């Protein structure tokens, strides 16, 4: 039989730290969204306009991927916190039996 030792409070602390990091990343991504998705052309010629569209497109793609990463991060934090609470509930139930 295998035994698992888990520190629910440590898991909750880790979830809180990860939540804080995720919040900082979301704020940072939002702050640079306008300048990375709407890159102005450096000149009025055709090549400058095409490069502007190219870099703006990359900025838009980054924002899409960053949003996906943020959603995954939120699920990860929620799962970690829920796991910690589940372990804590089981520990309480086990101790009540004694």
N, C-alpha and C positions, 0 to 999 in steps of 0.2 A: 504494500500500500504506500502510495506517495503522500507526502505532506507538503503543504504549501504555506509558507509564512508570508503574510502580507501586512503592511503597515497602512491601514486606510487613511490615517492622517497625513502620511507622507504622499500617498496618491492624491489626496485632496490638495495638498500644497503644490504638488507638481502640476495639477490641473489649473490651479490659480495662476501659477507662473506662466504656463503655456497660454492661458487666456490673456494675460497681460501682454505677452509677446505678440499674440495675434492681433490685439487691439492696436498696438503700435504699428504693426505692418499695415493694417487696414487704413489707419490715418495717413501713413506715409504714401501708400498707393493712391489714396484719394487726393492728396496734396499735389502729386505730380501728374495726375491724369490729364489735366488740360494742356500742360506743356508737352507731354509726350504723345498725345493723340492728335494735336493740331499744330504740327510743326510748320512755321511760316517759311516760304521760299526765301533764300538769301538774296535772290535777284529776280528780275522779271522774265528771264529767258526760259525756254522750253525745258532744258535739262534741270534747272533749279526747281521748277514746278513739279517735274516728275520725281525728283529726289525728295521733295517735300511730301508728296503723296506716299512715296515708298516708306519714309521714316514714320509718317503718321500711321500708316497701316501696321507697322511693327509695334508702335505704341498701343494701338487698339487691340492687337493680338495679345500683347502683354497684359493689358487690363482684363481681357477675357480669362486668360489663364490665372491671373492673380485672384479673380473672383472665384474660380473653381478651387484654387488652393485655400482660399478663405473658408469656403463652404466645407471642404474636407477637414480643415483645422478645427472648425466649430464642432463637427461630428466627433473628431478625436477627443477633444476636451470634454465633451458631454459624455462620451463613452467611458473615459477615464474616471470622471467624477461619479457616474452611475455605478461603475465597478467598485469604487471605494465604498460607496454607500451600501451596496449589496454585501460586501465582505463584512462591513460593520454590523449590518442587521443579522447576519448569520452568527457572528461572534456573540452578539447580545442574546440571540435565541439559544445558542449552545451553553452559555453561562447560566441562563435561567433554568436549564435542565439539571444543573448540579445543585 
